[in-house]
Amino acid sequence: MTVNSAAPTGTTAGAYREQVWTALLRARACGYPLPPHGHHPNFTHARRAAHALLTHPDVAARRVLVVGPERALYPLRALALRAGVTVYVPHQKKEGWYWRLTDVAGARLSAMPAVGEAVRTPDGAQGAVIACVAVDGHGARLGKGFGWGARGLHLGVPEYTLAHPLMMTTALPCPADSRVALIGTPGGVIVAQPEP
């Protein structure tokens, strides 16, 4: 099920974000922070989507991941840390810095200063999970429009995202912020297909 398959081509990124946020809110498909407008939505069943992505063969073998600080990615950070994956999370107060985490307690943003190590680079990163507002089947990702991952990470590693079905569309009607290789959803993992 997609909310945006009928979105007209040429829709602005801002208008399209509003459409997705409103659809999620109306469907009661997201949690705190509410309303989802202005955020990467903390959608329902994000934990199932995180589990699906982390157990996908292309991700399961990766032992060092960069993971965004968004609330929707909290379950993924916790599951990854529990599985022994080293997680780097962008520092919220020092641009260009990361928290290096190995303790599951560090999955929560509030605990990162106590259990994480502040570092300048995500050494050994093998992949990155970046939140989205919308994504299409070709891996074109649209973020909230600002913040650490607004235009992709450019770390030279595969990028992935998590999405609720209401955040999925056949094709984005506006330019993408970045591209992802895999999309974890509550129903499983979608492998981005090359554009025709």
N, CA, C and O atoms as a DFTB+ gen file, in Angstrom:
784 C
 N C O
     1  1       0.849      -1.188       0.000
     2  2       0.000       0.000       0.000
     3  2       0.881       1.233       0.000
     4  3       1.763       1.376       0.848
     5  1       0.644       2.121      -0.949
     6  2       1.397       3.362      -0.986
     7  2       0.430       4.527      -0.970
     8  3      -0.663       4.453      -1.530
     9  1       0.838       5.591      -0.330
    10  2      -0.017       6.766      -0.260
    11  2       0.178       7.669      -1.461
    12  3      -0.718       8.438      -1.810
    13  1       1.320       7.589      -2.089
    14  2       1.717       8.640      -3.004
    15  2       1.827       8.214      -4.459
    16  3       2.377       8.958      -5.271
    17  1       1.323       7.043      -4.811
    18  2       1.517       6.579      -6.181
    19  2       0.855       7.485      -7.207
    20  3       1.229       7.470      -8.380
    21  1      -0.140       8.289      -6.769
    22  2      -0.829       9.166      -7.701
    23  2      -0.330      10.613      -7.624
    24  3      -0.911      11.500      -8.250
    25  1       0.734      10.855      -6.866
    26  2       1.237      12.227      -6.734
    27  2       1.695      12.738      -8.094
    28  3       2.407      12.036      -8.812
    29  1       1.292      13.959      -8.453
    30  2       1.664      14.479      -9.766
    31  2       3.163      14.733      -9.872
    32  3       3.804      15.174      -8.919
    33  1       3.704      14.446     -11.047
    34  2       5.105      14.742     -11.308
    35  2       5.301      16.250     -11.196
    36  3       4.442      17.025     -11.616
    37  1       6.407      16.654     -10.643
    38  2       6.683      18.075     -10.513
    39  2       6.223      18.663      -9.188
    40  3       6.374      19.865      -8.966
    41  1       5.669      17.848      -8.308
    42  2       5.314      18.302      -6.969
    43  2       6.596      18.729      -6.262
    44  3       7.635      18.088      -6.423
    45  1       6.533      19.794      -5.488
    46  2       7.730      20.207      -4.761
    47  2       8.018      19.230      -3.633
    48  3       7.117      18.542      -3.154
    49  1       9.271      19.172      -3.211
    50  2       9.652      18.292      -2.106
    51  2       8.883      18.657      -0.847
    52  3       8.432      17.771      -0.120
    53  1       8.725      19.955      -0.577
    54  2       8.007      20.395       0.608
    55  2       6.550      19.957       0.601
    56  3       6.034      19.492       1.617
    57  1       5.883      20.106      -0.547
    58  2       4.480      19.706      -0.652
    59  2       4.339      18.198      -0.511
    60  3       3.380      17.707       0.084
    61  1       5.291      17.479      -1.058
    62  2       5.229      16.019      -0.983
    63  2       5.443      15.533       0.449
    64  3       4.762      14.614       0.902
    65  1       6.383      16.145       1.156
    66  2       6.586      15.804       2.572
    67  2       5.292      16.021       3.360
    68  3       4.879      15.163       4.140
    69  1       4.663      17.172       3.148
    70  2       3.408      17.479       3.845
    71  2       2.360      16.401       3.572
    72  3       1.630      16.001       4.479
    73  1       2.287      15.939       2.347
    74  2       1.326      14.904       1.967
    75  2       1.583      13.614       2.746
    76  3       0.651      12.995       3.261
    77  1       2.847      13.218       2.828
    78  2       3.196      11.978       3.537
    79  2       2.944      12.126       5.035
    80  3       2.347      11.246       5.654
    81  1       3.398      13.239       5.622
    82  2       3.194      13.454       7.060
    83  2       1.710      13.435       7.421
    84  3       1.312      12.826       8.414
    85  1       0.904      14.102       6.611
    86  2      -0.534      14.162       6.875
    87  2      -1.177      12.784       6.748
    88  3      -2.037      12.425       7.553
    89  1      -0.769      12.014       5.748
    90  2      -1.318      10.661       5.574
    91  2      -0.977       9.777       6.773
    92  3      -1.828       9.021       7.241
    93  1       0.242       9.862       7.268
    94  2       0.646       9.077       8.441
    95  2      -0.154       9.484       9.674
    96  3      -0.609       8.633      10.438
    97  1      -0.320      10.785       9.860
    98  2      -1.055      11.282      11.015
    99  2      -2.519      10.840      10.962
   100  3      -3.069      10.388      11.966
   101  1      -3.140      10.969       9.803
   102  2      -4.550      10.571       9.653
   103  2      -4.745       9.073       9.877
   104  3      -5.766       8.649      10.418
   105  1      -3.771       8.282       9.464
   106  2      -3.861       6.826       9.617
   107  2      -3.433       6.361      11.013
   108  3      -3.464       5.169      11.318
   109  1      -3.032       7.324      11.856
   110  2      -2.505       7.003      13.191
   111  2      -1.378       5.968      13.089
   112  3      -1.319       4.997      13.842
   113  1      -0.497       6.219      12.133
   114  2       0.582       5.286      11.837
   115  2       1.929       5.786      12.334
   116  3       2.971       5.337      11.855
   117  1       1.922       6.720      13.298
   118  2       3.184       7.216      13.828
   119  2       3.015       7.584      15.297
   120  3       1.911       7.835      15.780
   121  1       4.140       7.605      15.981
   122  2       4.159       7.955      17.394
   123  2       4.995       9.193      17.627
   124  3       5.324       9.926      16.694
   125  1       5.341       9.420      18.910
   126  2       6.121      10.583      19.323
   127  2       7.374      10.714      18.469
   128  3       8.022       9.698      18.215
   129  1       7.750      11.887      18.019
   130  2       7.095      13.181      18.255
   131  2       5.910      13.401      17.308
   132  3       5.965      13.063      16.126
   133  1       4.856      13.969      17.857
   134  2       3.646      14.273      17.100
   135  2       3.400      15.773      17.114
   136  3       3.694      16.428      18.114
   137  1       2.883      16.322      16.059
   138  2       2.649      15.657      14.786
   139  2       3.988      15.325      14.104
   140  3       5.028      15.863      14.481
   141  1       3.956      14.443      13.106
   142  2       5.216      14.047      12.464
   143  2       5.800      15.129      11.567
   144  3       6.961      15.036      11.169
   145  1       5.032      16.131      11.249
   146  2       5.475      17.199      10.346
   147  2       6.781      17.826      10.850
   148  3       6.897      18.220      12.010
   149  1       7.749      17.902       9.947
   150  2       9.049      18.463      10.295
   151  2      10.038      17.445      10.808
   152  3      11.180      17.787      11.116
   153  1       9.611      16.185      10.907
   154  2      10.480      15.121      11.435
   155  2      10.597      13.977      10.432
   156  3       9.821      13.878       9.480
   157  1      11.577      13.126      10.668
   158  2      11.563      11.811      10.034
   159  2      10.591      10.998      10.880
   160  3      10.858      10.765      12.059
   161  1       9.470      10.560      10.311
   162  2       8.404       9.976      11.125
   163  2       8.818       8.742      11.912
   164  3       9.485       7.845      11.398
   165  1       8.402       8.725      13.172
   166  2       8.576       7.566      14.041
   167  2       7.354       6.676      13.801
   168  3       6.382       6.713      14.556
   169  1       7.425       5.885      12.745
   170  2       6.247       5.149      12.295
   171  2       6.002       3.872      13.101
   172  3       6.914       3.318      13.713
   173  1       4.758       3.426      13.084
   174  2       4.401       2.200      13.792
   175  2       5.096       1.008      13.134
   176  3       5.270       0.957      11.916
   177  1       5.477       0.075      13.958
   178  2       6.179      -1.148      13.537
   179  2       7.586      -0.882      12.987
   180  3       8.097      -1.650      12.172
   181  1       8.203       0.211      13.442
   182  2       9.586       0.500      13.036
   183  2      10.529      -0.599      13.519
   184  3      11.535      -0.876      12.867
   185  1      10.215      -1.230      14.657
   186  2      11.068      -2.308      15.160
   187  2      11.072      -3.493      14.194
   188  3      12.120      -4.090      13.947
   189  1       9.904      -3.834      13.647
   190  2       9.840      -4.931      12.673
   191  2      10.634      -4.590      11.419
   192  3      11.328      -5.440      10.862
   193  1      10.527      -3.337      10.981
   194  2      11.290      -2.901       9.811
   195  2      12.788      -2.968      10.088
   196  3      13.567      -3.374       9.225
   197  1      13.190      -2.565      11.301
   198  2      14.603      -2.612      11.687
   199  2      15.112      -4.048      11.711
   200  3      16.200      -4.334      11.211
   201  1      14.332      -4.941      12.288
   202  2      14.729      -6.358      12.350
   203  2      14.878      -6.935      10.946
   204  3      15.837      -7.654      10.665
   205  1      13.926      -6.618      10.061
   206  2      13.995      -7.110       8.683
   207  2      15.276      -6.629       8.002
   208  3      15.961      -7.409       7.341
   209  1      15.597      -5.343       8.162
   210  2      16.792      -4.800       7.517
   211  2      18.061      -5.415       8.090
   212  3      18.950      -5.814       7.338
   213  1      18.154      -5.496       9.417
   214  2      19.380      -6.017      10.042
   215  2      19.621      -7.490       9.765
   216  3      20.762      -7.946       9.830
   217  1      18.575      -8.242       9.459
   218  2      18.759      -9.671       9.171
   219  2      18.876      -9.955       7.676
   220  3      19.072     -11.105       7.284
   221  1      18.759      -8.934       6.845
   222  2      18.952      -9.121       5.406
   223  2      20.415      -9.495       5.164
   224  3      21.304      -8.907       5.781
   225  1      20.684     -10.456       4.283
   226  2      22.078     -10.902       4.067
   227  2      23.061      -9.786       3.727
   228  3      24.230      -9.862       4.107
   229  1      22.611      -8.756       3.021
   230  2      23.519      -7.663       2.652
   231  2      23.882      -6.779       3.839
   232  3      24.854      -6.026       3.772
   233  1      23.118      -6.859       4.924
   234  2      23.374      -6.022       6.092
   235  2      23.892      -6.845       7.259
   236  3      24.721      -6.368       8.035
   237  1      23.417      -8.067       7.390
   238  2      23.734      -8.895       8.564
   239  2      25.233      -9.106       8.769
   240  3      25.688      -9.235       9.905
   241  1      25.995      -9.143       7.691
   242  2      27.441      -9.379       7.808
   243  2      28.215      -8.114       8.166
   244  3      29.403      -8.193       8.480
   245  1      27.586      -6.981       8.126
   246  2      28.276      -5.713       8.404
   247  2      28.340      -5.503       9.915
   248  3      27.315      -5.542      10.596
   249  1      29.528      -5.286      10.428
   250  2      29.737      -5.186      11.874
   251  2      29.938      -3.765      12.368
   252  3      30.049      -3.541      13.574
   253  1      29.986      -2.797      11.455
   254  2      30.134      -1.388      11.835
   255  2      29.180      -0.566      10.972
   256  3      29.315      -0.524       9.749
   257  1      28.210       0.090      11.627
   258  2      27.207       0.865      10.908
   259  2      27.136       2.295      11.434
   260  3      27.326       2.541      12.625
   261  1      26.861       3.224      10.538
   262  2      26.493       4.575      10.915
   263  2      24.964       4.587      10.925
   264  3      24.336       4.193       9.943
   265  1      24.369       5.033      12.018
   266  2      22.910       5.046      12.144
   267  2      22.478       6.420      12.638
   268  3      23.052       6.966      13.580
   269  1      21.468       6.961      11.995
   270  2      20.974       8.283      12.353
   271  2      20.427       8.360      13.769
   272  3      20.103       7.336      14.370
   273  1      20.322       9.582      14.305
   274  2      19.857       9.791      15.670
   275  2      18.332       9.847      15.810
   276  3      17.825      10.040      16.915
   277  1      17.603       9.681      14.714
   278  2      16.155       9.849      14.737
   279  2      15.464       8.805      15.616
   280  3      15.941       7.682      15.781
   281  1      14.332       9.216      16.171
   282  2      13.529       8.334      17.035
   283  2      13.112       7.058      16.304
   284  3      13.101       5.982      16.903
   285  1      12.769       7.161      15.021
   286  2      12.372       5.983      14.241
   287  2      13.485       4.955      14.127
   288  3      13.215       3.777      13.893
   289  1      14.745       5.386      14.291
   290  2      15.879       4.473      14.170
   291  2      16.337       3.924      15.520
   292  3      17.273       3.127      15.577
   293  1      15.683       4.344      16.611
   294  2      16.049       3.822      17.930
   295  2      15.989       2.292      17.976
   296  3      16.943       1.678      18.453
   297  1      14.904       1.641      17.500
   298  2      14.882       0.176      17.563
   299  2      16.029      -0.465      16.790
   300  3      16.570      -1.488      17.209
   301  1      16.399       0.136      15.661
   302  2      17.500      -0.411      14.880
   303  2      18.816      -0.280      15.631
   304  3      19.618      -1.213      15.652
   305  1      19.041       0.881      16.252
   306  2      20.276       1.047      17.035
   307  2      20.339       0.015      18.149
   308  3      21.383      -0.601      18.366
   309  1      19.224      -0.180      18.862
   310  2      19.206      -1.136      19.971
   311  2      19.448      -2.559      19.484
   312  3      20.244      -3.287      20.077
   313  1      18.774      -2.965      18.413
   314  2      18.948      -4.324      17.884
   315  2      20.377      -4.543      17.382
   316  3      20.964      -5.602      17.606
   317  1      20.930      -3.539      16.703
   318  2      22.296      -3.672      16.183
   319  2      23.301      -3.799      17.326
   320  3      24.172      -4.669      17.297
   321  1      23.180      -2.932      18.331
   322  2      24.110      -2.983      19.470
   323  2      23.977      -4.310      20.218
   324  3      24.979      -4.888      20.639
   325  1      22.755      -4.787      20.381
   326  2      22.524      -6.072      21.050
   327  2      23.192      -7.216      20.287
   328  3      23.619      -8.203      20.886
   329  1      23.279      -7.076      18.962
   330  2      23.892      -8.114      18.120
   331  2      25.408      -7.964      18.017
   332  3      26.053      -8.717      17.287
   333  1      25.986      -7.002      18.739
   334  2      27.437      -6.832      18.729
   335  2      27.969      -5.941      17.632
   336  3      29.175      -5.919      17.386
   337  1      27.092      -5.203      16.962
   338  2      27.521      -4.284      15.911
   339  2      27.997      -2.981      16.570
   340  3      27.360      -2.489      17.502
   341  1      29.101      -2.433      16.092
   342  2      29.545      -1.111      16.530
   343  2      28.732      -0.080      15.760
   344  3      28.632      -0.153      14.535
   345  1      28.156       0.873      16.469
   346  2      27.283       1.872      15.862
   347  2      27.875       3.265      16.074
   348  3      28.269       3.632      17.181
   349  1      27.925       4.022      14.989
   350  2      28.310       5.432      15.048
   351  2      27.053       6.263      14.815
   352  3      26.336       6.047      13.838
   353  1      26.788       7.205      15.705
   354  2      25.627       8.083      15.591
   355  2      26.130       9.527      15.516
   356  3      26.939       9.939      16.348
   357  1      25.667      10.294      14.539
   358  2      26.091      11.696      14.464
   359  2      25.797      12.436      15.764
   360  3      24.708      12.334      16.328
   361  1      26.794      13.179      16.221
   362  2      26.694      13.955      17.455
   363  2      25.677      15.070      17.254
   364  3      25.719      15.764      16.239
   365  1      24.774      15.251      18.193
   366  2      23.716      16.254      18.068
   367  2      24.197      17.680      18.320
   368  3      23.542      18.629      17.892
   369  1      25.326      17.851      19.005
   370  2      25.774      19.197      19.361
   371  2      27.097      19.591      18.716
   372  3      27.477      20.761      18.765
   373  1      27.798      18.646      18.118
   374  2      29.077      18.949      17.476
   375  2      29.034      18.436      16.046
   376  3      29.205      17.243      15.798
   377  1      28.805      19.344      15.112
   378  2      28.740      18.945      13.711
   379  2      30.058      18.319      13.271
   380  3      31.136      18.819      13.592
   381  1      29.954      17.225      12.537
   382  2      31.139      16.526      12.055
   383  2      31.687      15.506      13.036
   384  3      32.666      14.825      12.732
   385  1      31.071      15.387      14.217
   386  2      31.486      14.407      15.216
   387  2      30.457      13.286      15.296
   388  3      29.306      13.451      14.893
   389  1      30.891      12.143      15.823
   390  2      30.014      10.977      15.993
   391  2      30.180      10.415      17.399
   392  3      31.224      10.583      18.030
   393  1      29.147       9.755      17.873
   394  2      29.264       8.915      19.069
   395  2      29.585       7.510      18.600
   396  3      28.859       6.952      17.777
   397  1      30.651       6.932      19.108
   398  2      30.978       5.535      18.831
   399  2      30.381       4.719      19.974
   400  3      30.702       4.943      21.141
   401  1      29.508       3.769      19.629
   402  2      28.767       3.018      20.641
   403  2      28.958       1.516      20.478
   404  3      28.959       0.987      19.366
   405  1      29.120       0.841      21.615
   406  2      29.160      -0.627      21.633
   407  2      28.232      -1.191      22.705
   408  3      27.988      -2.397      22.745
   409  1      27.715      -0.323      23.570
   410  2      26.842      -0.719      24.673
   411  2      25.395      -0.452      24.279
   412  3      25.080       0.646      23.820
   413  1      24.511      -1.429      24.448
   414  2      23.109      -1.270      24.060
   415  2      22.438      -0.088      24.768
   416  3      21.471       0.466      24.247
   417  1      22.922       0.297      25.918
   418  2      22.361       1.462      26.612
   419  2      22.516       2.725      25.772
   420  3      21.747       3.674      25.924
   421  1      23.505       2.737      24.893
   422  2      23.763       3.897      24.054
   423  2      22.778       4.086      22.914
   424  3      22.876       5.064      22.173
   425  1      21.833       3.174      22.760
   426  2      20.837       3.326      21.693
   427  2      19.981       4.566      21.904
   428  3      19.492       5.156      20.941
   429  1      19.797       4.964      23.162
   430  2      19.013       6.167      23.483
   431  2      19.922       7.402      23.394
   432  3      21.046       7.401      23.896
   433  1      19.417       8.433      22.755
   434  2      20.211       9.655      22.601
   435  2      20.679      10.210      23.935
   436  3      21.815      10.670      24.053
   437  1      19.819      10.171      24.935
   438  2      20.169      10.747      26.234
   439  2      21.322      10.017      26.913
   440  3      22.012      10.598      27.750
   441  1      21.539       8.750      26.562
   442  2      22.602       7.959      27.195
   443  2      23.922       8.015      26.446
   444  3      24.949       7.592      26.977
   445  1      23.915       8.523      25.236
   446  2      25.139       8.502      24.420
   447  2      26.324       9.203      25.080
   448  3      27.434       8.673      25.016
   449  1      26.148      10.369      25.710
   450  2      27.310      11.000      26.349
   451  2      27.913      10.154      27.473
   452  3      29.115      10.234      27.726
   453  1      27.096       9.349      28.146
   454  2      27.590       8.543      29.265
   455  2      28.282       7.265      28.810
   456  3      29.240       6.824      29.445
   457  1      27.812       6.666      27.724
   458  2      28.363       5.360      27.326
   459  2      29.098       5.378      25.997
   460  3      29.746       4.397      25.633
   461  1      29.000       6.505      25.256
   462  2      29.655       6.576      23.956
   463  2      30.984       7.304      24.008
   464  3      31.324       7.958      24.994
   465  1      31.712       7.176      22.940
   466  2      32.987       7.879      22.786
   467  2      32.840       8.857      21.627
   468  3      32.480       8.449      20.523
   469  1      33.113      10.138      21.856
   470  2      33.026      11.142      20.802
   471  2      34.252      11.028      19.893
   472  3      35.393      11.104      20.350
   473  1      33.989      10.845      18.597
   474  2      35.077      10.675      17.624
   475  2      34.780      11.528      16.393
   476  3      33.638      11.915      16.144
   477  1      35.845      11.814      15.623
   478  2      35.699      12.662      14.438
   479  2      35.248      11.893      13.201
   480  3      34.588      12.462      12.332
   481  1      35.590      10.624      13.108
   482  2      35.237       9.860      11.911
   483  2      34.682       8.495      12.294
   484  3      35.091       7.913      13.299
   485  1      33.747       7.982      11.491
   486  2      33.193       6.648      11.742
   487  2      34.113       5.569      11.157
   488  3      33.802       4.959      10.134
   489  1      35.246       5.350      11.825
   490  2      36.255       4.417      11.318
   491  2      35.676       3.024      11.093
   492  3      34.988       2.470      11.951
   493  1      35.969       2.480       9.930
   494  2      35.558       1.115       9.615
   495  2      34.101       0.967       9.227
   496  3      33.616      -0.156       9.092
   497  1      33.384       2.078       9.041
   498  2      31.961       1.990       8.688
   499  2      31.782       1.171       7.415
   500  3      32.481       1.369       6.421
   501  1      30.827       0.247       7.474
   502  2      30.552      -0.642       6.346
   503  2      29.186      -0.387       5.722
   504  3      28.864      -0.960       4.680
   505  1      28.387       0.459       6.341
   506  2      27.060       0.774       5.836
   507  2      26.461       1.865       6.696
   508  3      26.964       2.159       7.781
   509  1      25.381       2.470       6.209
   510  2      24.733       3.550       6.949
   511  2      23.218       3.414       6.816
   512  3      22.698       3.102       5.745
   513  1      22.526       3.654       7.926
   514  2      21.065       3.665       7.921
   515  2      20.630       5.098       8.190
   516  3      20.936       5.669       9.236
   517  1      19.922       5.660       7.241
   518  2      19.533       7.064       7.274
   519  2      18.005       7.119       7.192
   520  3      17.398       6.453       6.354
   521  1      17.395       7.913       8.062
   522  2      15.932       7.989       8.096
   523  2      15.396       8.703       6.855
   524  3      16.142       9.368       6.137
   525  1      14.096       8.554       6.617
   526  2      13.478       9.223       5.478
   527  2      12.064       9.678       5.822
   528  3      11.484       9.286       6.835
   529  1      11.536      10.516       4.943
   530  2      10.118      10.868       4.968
   531  2       9.405      10.056       3.898
   532  3       8.270       9.621       4.091
   533  1      10.079       9.855       2.765
   534  2       9.512       9.077       1.667
   535  2      10.646       8.412       0.896
   536  3      11.790       8.866       0.910
   537  1      10.289       7.327       0.228
   538  2      11.268       6.591      -0.579
   539  2      10.509       5.841      -1.663
   540  3       9.362       5.441      -1.469
   541  1      11.157       5.656      -2.802
   542  2      10.482       4.893      -3.850
   543  2      11.201       3.579      -4.111
   544  3      12.263       3.312      -3.548
   545  1      10.610       2.768      -4.969
   546  2      11.136       1.428      -5.236
   547  2      12.474       1.419      -5.945
   548  3      13.111       0.372      -6.056
   549  1      12.907       2.576      -6.428
   550  2      14.224       2.683      -7.071
   551  2      15.284       3.154      -6.084
   552  3      16.445       3.334      -6.452
   553  1      14.883       3.353      -4.821
   554  2      15.835       3.784      -3.791
   555  2      16.001       5.281      -3.690
   556  3      16.877       5.752      -2.964
   557  1      15.173       6.055      -4.408
   558  2      15.232       7.516      -4.299
   559  2      14.622       7.908      -2.957
   560  3      13.459       7.611      -2.687
   561  1      15.414       8.577      -2.114
   562  2      15.023       8.894      -0.740
   563  2      14.821      10.390      -0.560
   564  3      15.593      11.206      -1.063
   565  1      13.761      10.731       0.170
   566  2      13.486      12.121       0.496
   567  2      13.496      12.257       2.012
   568  3      12.706      11.611       2.700
   569  1      14.392      13.099       2.538
   570  2      14.475      13.333       3.970
   571  2      13.596      14.507       4.379
   572  3      12.812      15.019       3.580
   573  1      13.735      14.925       5.631
   574  2      12.901      16.011       6.157
   575  2      13.323      17.385       5.641
   576  3      12.635      18.376       5.885
   577  1      14.444      17.451       4.933
   578  2      14.861      18.701       4.302
   579  2      15.983      19.440       4.987
   580  3      16.491      20.424       4.450
   581  1      16.386      18.986       6.170
   582  2      17.489      19.617       6.887
   583  2      18.080      18.585       7.842
   584  3      17.528      17.499       8.019
   585  1      19.205      18.938       8.453
   586  2      19.833      18.021       9.403
   587  2      21.014      17.286       8.811
   588  3      21.418      17.530       7.675
   589  1      21.561      16.374       9.610
   590  2      22.826      15.723       9.267
   591  2      22.768      14.923       7.974
   592  3      23.781      14.839       7.279
   593  1      21.653      14.342       7.624
   594  2      21.583      13.511       6.422
   595  2      20.768      14.124       5.310
   596  3      20.266      13.399       4.451
   597  1      20.620      15.437       5.299
   598  2      19.720      16.089       4.351
   599  2      20.061      15.794       2.897
   600  3      19.160      15.692       2.064
   601  1      21.295      15.660       2.589
   602  2      21.697      15.403       1.202
   603  2      22.530      14.135       1.078
   604  3      23.413      14.052       0.224
   605  1      22.257      13.160       1.915
   606  2      23.036      11.929       1.868
   607  2      24.301      12.088       2.687
   608  3      24.636      13.182       3.142
   609  1      24.996      10.979       2.865
   610  2      26.149      10.984       3.758
   611  2      27.484      11.091       3.050
   612  3      28.430      11.663       3.592
   613  1      27.571      10.552       1.857
   614  2      28.807      10.597       1.073
   615  2      29.978       9.969       1.830
   616  3      31.094      10.488       1.819
   617  1      29.701       8.848       2.483
   618  2      30.759       8.132       3.205
   619  2      31.380       7.021       2.368
   620  3      32.333       6.372       2.800
   621  1      30.843       6.803       1.175
   622  2      31.366       5.744       0.326
   623  2      30.944       4.347       0.763
   624  3      31.592       3.360       0.415
   625  1      29.857       4.266       1.528
   626  2      29.334       2.970       1.974
   627  2      27.882       2.862       1.518
   628  3      27.243       3.881       1.257
   629  1      27.352       1.641       1.419
   630  2      25.934       1.506       1.050
   631  2      25.048       2.181       2.089
   632  3      25.315       2.115       3.289
   633  1      23.999       2.825       1.612
   634  2      23.042       3.476       2.503
   635  2      21.704       2.740       2.441
   636  3      21.297       2.249       1.388
   637  1      21.036       2.675       3.583
   638  2      19.757       1.987       3.724
   639  2      18.786       2.903       4.458
   640  3      19.190       3.910       5.040
   641  1      17.502       2.546       4.428
   642  2      16.509       3.309       5.183
   643  2      15.416       2.379       5.679
   644  3      15.349       1.212       5.294
   645  1      14.557       2.919       6.547
   646  2      13.368       2.230       7.036
   647  2      12.158       3.044       6.609
   648  3      12.214       4.273       6.578
   649  1      11.055       2.359       6.279
   650  2       9.858       3.084       5.856
   651  2       8.590       2.301       6.163
   652  3       8.557       1.073       6.085
   653  1       7.567       3.035       6.507
   654  2       6.207       2.509       6.623
   655  2       5.635       2.439       5.200
   656  3       6.060       3.218       4.346
   657  1       4.688       1.533       4.915
   658  2       4.106       1.500       3.571
   659  2       3.545       2.843       3.100
   660  3       3.569       3.132       1.904
   661  1       3.041       3.669       4.025
   662  2       2.523       4.979       3.630
   663  2       3.629       5.954       3.225
   664  3       3.346       7.019       2.676
   665  1       4.876       5.597       3.491
   666  2       6.009       6.428       3.094
   667  2       6.586       5.981       1.753
   668  3       7.496       6.614       1.218
   669  1       6.053       4.892       1.219
   670  2       6.544       4.314      -0.035
   671  2       5.747       4.849      -1.219
   672  3       4.556       5.139      -1.098
   673  1       6.406       4.974      -2.349
   674  2       5.734       5.382      -3.582
   675  2       6.412       4.699      -4.758
   676  3       7.543       4.225      -4.651
   677  1       5.712       4.656      -5.869
   678  2       6.274       4.047      -7.077
   679  2       7.465       4.851      -7.573
   680  3       8.504       4.289      -7.919
   681  1       7.307       6.171      -7.604
   682  2       8.392       7.071      -8.021
   683  2       8.197       8.414      -7.326
   684  3       7.091       8.954      -7.311
   685  1       9.258       8.946      -6.759
   686  2       9.170      10.266      -6.130
   687  2       8.776      11.301      -7.185
   688  3       9.312      11.282      -8.294
   689  1       7.849      12.202      -6.856
   690  2       7.448      13.224      -7.816
   691  2       8.331      14.469      -7.771
   692  3       8.018      15.487      -8.389
   693  1       9.432      14.377      -7.034
   694  2      10.342      15.511      -6.863
   695  2      11.766      14.957      -6.803
   696  3      11.942      13.746      -6.663
   697  1      12.775      15.803      -6.904
   698  2      14.150      15.308      -6.824
   699  2      14.436      14.643      -5.475
   700  3      13.960      15.095      -4.434
   701  1      15.214      13.572      -5.512
   702  2      15.602      12.845      -4.300
   703  2      16.749      13.555      -3.601
   704  3      17.551      14.243      -4.233
   705  1      16.814      13.375      -2.266
   706  2      17.947      13.882      -1.496
   707  2      19.149      12.956      -1.633
   708  3      20.294      13.407      -1.669
   709  1      18.875      11.655      -1.709
   710  2      19.943      10.662      -1.824
   711  2      19.326       9.359      -2.295
   712  3      18.122       9.281      -2.540
   713  1      20.165       8.334      -2.420
   714  2      19.690       7.016      -2.868
   715  2      20.097       5.958      -1.863
   716  3      21.177       6.009      -1.275
   717  1      19.203       4.999      -1.682
   718  2      19.475       3.889      -0.781
   719  2      19.414       2.583      -1.560
   720  3      18.748       2.489      -2.591
   721  1      20.123       1.573      -1.049
   722  2      20.160       0.269      -1.714
   723  2      19.054      -0.653      -1.226
   724  3      18.529      -1.463      -1.989
   725  1      18.696      -0.524       0.075
   726  2      17.687      -1.390       0.673
   727  2      16.735      -0.552       1.517
   728  3      17.122       0.460       2.101
   729  1      15.473      -0.999       1.567
   730  2      14.449      -0.323       2.365
   731  2      13.840      -1.353       3.303
   732  3      13.177      -2.288       2.854
   733  1      14.059      -1.187       4.602
   734  2      13.443      -2.075       5.583
   735  2      12.032      -1.606       5.860
   736  3      11.824      -0.441       6.198
   737  1      11.057      -2.492       5.724
   738  2       9.660      -2.165       6.007
   739  2       9.127      -3.180       7.015
   740  3       9.751      -4.221       7.221
   741  1       7.985      -2.901       7.648
   742  2       7.422      -3.886       8.576
   743  2       7.124      -5.224       7.912
   744  3       7.069      -6.250       8.591
   745  1       6.931      -5.229       6.597
   746  2       6.637      -6.470       5.883
   747  2       7.839      -7.148       5.265
   748  3       7.692      -8.200       4.642
   749  1       9.025      -6.580       5.415
   750  2      10.228      -7.169       4.824
   751  2      11.106      -6.125       4.181
   752  3      10.884      -4.925       4.339
   753  1      12.111      -6.590       3.452
   754  2      13.090      -5.687       2.845
   755  2      12.811      -5.543       1.356
   756  3      12.579      -6.531       0.660
   757  1      12.835      -4.329       0.884
   758  2      12.699      -4.038      -0.547
   759  2      14.072      -3.689      -1.083
   760  3      14.745      -2.795      -0.569
   761  1      14.481      -4.398      -2.116
   762  2      15.750      -4.114      -2.780
   763  2      15.481      -3.074      -3.855
   764  3      14.640      -3.283      -4.728
   765  1      16.184      -1.965      -3.796
   766  2      15.977      -0.897      -4.779
   767  2      16.288      -1.414      -6.173
   768  3      17.332      -2.026      -6.400
   769  1      15.388      -1.169      -7.090
   770  2      15.537      -1.609      -8.471
   771  2      16.081      -0.473      -9.325
   772  3      15.713       0.683      -9.119
   773  1      16.951      -0.783     -10.280
   774  2      17.458       0.286     -11.152
   775  2      16.303       0.967     -11.897
   776  3      15.316       0.326     -12.257
   777  1      16.446       2.261     -12.117
   778  2      15.406       2.976     -12.861
   779  2      15.451       2.542     -14.312
   780  3      16.527       2.306     -14.863
   781  1      14.256       2.433     -14.947
   782  2      14.231       2.004     -16.349
   783  2      14.884       3.026     -17.265
   784  3      14.946       2.818     -18.476
